[in-house]
Each structure stands twice: as C-alpha cells, then as structure tokens.
Amino acid sequence: MKAHILQHVPFEGLGSIQQWLDRQKYTVTYTHFFDTAILPPVEEVDLLIVLGGPMSVNDEQNLSWLRGEKRFIAEAIASGKPVLGICLGAQLIASALGASVYRASESEIGWFPVYGLPKTIGAFSFPEETNVFHWHGDTFDLPSHAIHLAKSAVCQNQAFQIGPRAIGLQFHLEVTPESVAAMVTCCSEDLHPQHFIQTAEQLQTAASTSYAAVNLLMEQVLDYLTRPTAT
C-alpha cells in the first residue's frame, strides 16, 4: 500500500502519523512543495495525507503549485481514495471543493478544546470534548454536502467529512514535543498576545498524556478512513 504525503514546509511533517504508517506497512512517498511540485498519478495512491503550513490557500498568484494541488486533492476525493487534511490541508480540501477560506475573527494557537457534534450515522464521531493542539489564523466554510464533525469556542468549523473516506481537521492530532518545538521556532512571529494564543512556554509544556491522547485520536481517524469497507 502506498501513502502519499503533500508537505508544504520542512518543519510540518507527519509527527505521530509516521508510527501508524510503519505499523500498517505503508510505502510512503512525498511531494515536497518547498522543493518540487511533482504529483503522482492519483490511481497509484492508496492514502493521501495533506499536511499543514503557514501559507494561504488563496495565494495562487505567488504559489502557482496550489492550483495543481487542489485539482489533485479533488480528484483523489472523487475517486474514493482515503484523504486526510490537517490544518492547511483541511483548508485545501475545502477550497478544492469550492468552499471559501478566509481569515478567522481570532487566531487560535495552543492547547484548547474542540467539541464533537452529534453523531451522524456512518460518519466519524469525535468525543464530546477533547483538548487538542491548534495553530491557525484562517478558517473556512464547509464544502457542499460536508458533515460537520467538530467546533471550538472561537472557530465553528474545526472538522468535517466528505463522503465515507475524506476528513479535514483544522487542528493537529499528530503533534509531538519535537514538532511543536519546530513550529514555535519557525513561526514565533505568530505568538503575539491574544486570548486564544498561548505563549511559547505554554505551547511546549503540555503533559505527555496530552500528546498521547491526541495521537490516539489521530490513529482512530486513520483507522476509520482506511477501514476495509466504507459506505
């Protein structure tokens, strides 16, 4: 089985997802948009993971590869491939399917709860409340026919599902202490005082149990997307 990863910046990688891919014996390939924008044929991909990044999905004039990436994501979803979008990745799924992406009323950076919406039959179900890691300043409208999965106090659309095998997460369940430290180092200019922006120290002093909880939830999302049968 082949998992293809769309990676936008070197410091936002797979995090804990790598361990899940190793256990499931996936062959992992990448498109590194910070280096090359070459994409494989969709039919060669068994699982598509679209990672985060600090750029905007609307910056097609300066980042021309965004157009091709969005077409690729839309094609993968239409063909029934399991697709996971994380943060920017979720915004790219929304944009690829015709929804608007724009600045949120407030940035959300830190460990804050998200709230699962009432379960829809056949859809993934998030816990009623769970503390997760956020780093985003943009938000999005839900694509047509999306199932709304989770929200937070400051951001209504935190997670959504398209069909049986595509999920977008505005938050990061894959984080490790190392990946959080890398984001703090590379995006420290985002950490200006606001109600929903924690300090660098707060970001990096989460308990090991916090990481374990979100990483377990990440595995549950991946297990759901790649389940043998999906209706």
ABEGO torsion letter per residue (X at the ends): XBBBBBBABAABBAEAAAAAAAAAGBBBBBBBAAABABBBBAAABABBBBBBEABBAAAAAABAAAAAAAAAAAAAAAAGBBBBBBEAAAAAAAAAAGBBBBBBABBBBEBBBBBBBBBBBGBBBBBABBBBBBBBABBBBBBBGBBBABBBAABABABBBBEAABBBBABBAABBAAAAAAAAAAAAAABBBBAABBBAAAAAABBAAAAAAAAAAAAAAAAAAABABBX
